[in-house]
Amino acid sequence: MSREDFHSLPLHQKIKTLYIEGTFVVAIRYYRHKINLYLLENEYVEVFYNHKEDRIDKIDFLPRDHSRMKFYLDQIKLG
């Protein structure tokens, strides 16, 4: 599935795709979110869960040059 295809999916379909096709890697706390990191094909996808509001605020690809990458480096392999 391409990035464009994934981006065009509604939220519930993104969740289903990650659950069925993705691999959970690690969860971190980041400001007011718990972020679950998934590997989908060979791209990393973050799921931003707002526990205070009990909702998913965002699901998006993690850019390899993002500063948040440092929180994951001991858990992932960059290829």
N, C-alpha and C positions, 0 to 999 in steps of 0.2 A: 504494500500500500504506500502510495506516495505521500509526501507531506501535505500536498494540496488536498488529496482525497481525505486524509485524516482531519485536516482543518475544517473541511466542509461538513463533517459529521455533526449531528446534534450531540449535546453533552452526554445523554444516556448511551448513545452509540459509541462514543469515545471510550466511556467506562467499560462497556461490554467488550470492545476490541482489545483494550489493555488487559482485561481479565482473561480473555480466551487466548489471545495471540502474544501478549506481552509476558515478560518475566519480571517479577518484583525484585528489586535490587536492595534498597535500603530506605529507611524513613529518617528524616531529620526534623528538628524544630527550627523554624526560621521566622522571626518576629511573631506575628499572630497566627501563623500557619504551621500545620504539620505537612511536610512535603514528602509524598511517596514518589520514589524514583523507579521507573520501569524501563526495561530495555525492550524496544519494539523493533524487530528486525535488527538493524545495527544503529539505531538512533535512541537516545535517551529522552524520555518523556517525564515531565514532572506533573504531579497532581497536587494542587494546593487545597488542602482541607482546612477550613476555618472552624475550629472546634467550638468556639463561642457561639457561632451562628448555626452550627451543625449543617454546614453546606460545603460543597466544592465550589471554590471561587474561580478556579482556572485550571485548564489542562493544556499544557503546551510543551513543545520541544525545548530541550535545554541546549542553548548555544555553547559550543565547546570552549569559547573564550569568556564566558560569563564568570563573574567573581564568585558566584555560588559554587562553582565547580570545585573549589578547594575543600568544601565540606564533604564531597563525595570521593575524593581522589584515593583514599585508602580502601574503597569498596568497589571501584570500577577499573576497567582497563580501557585505555584509549587506543584506538587502532588507526 
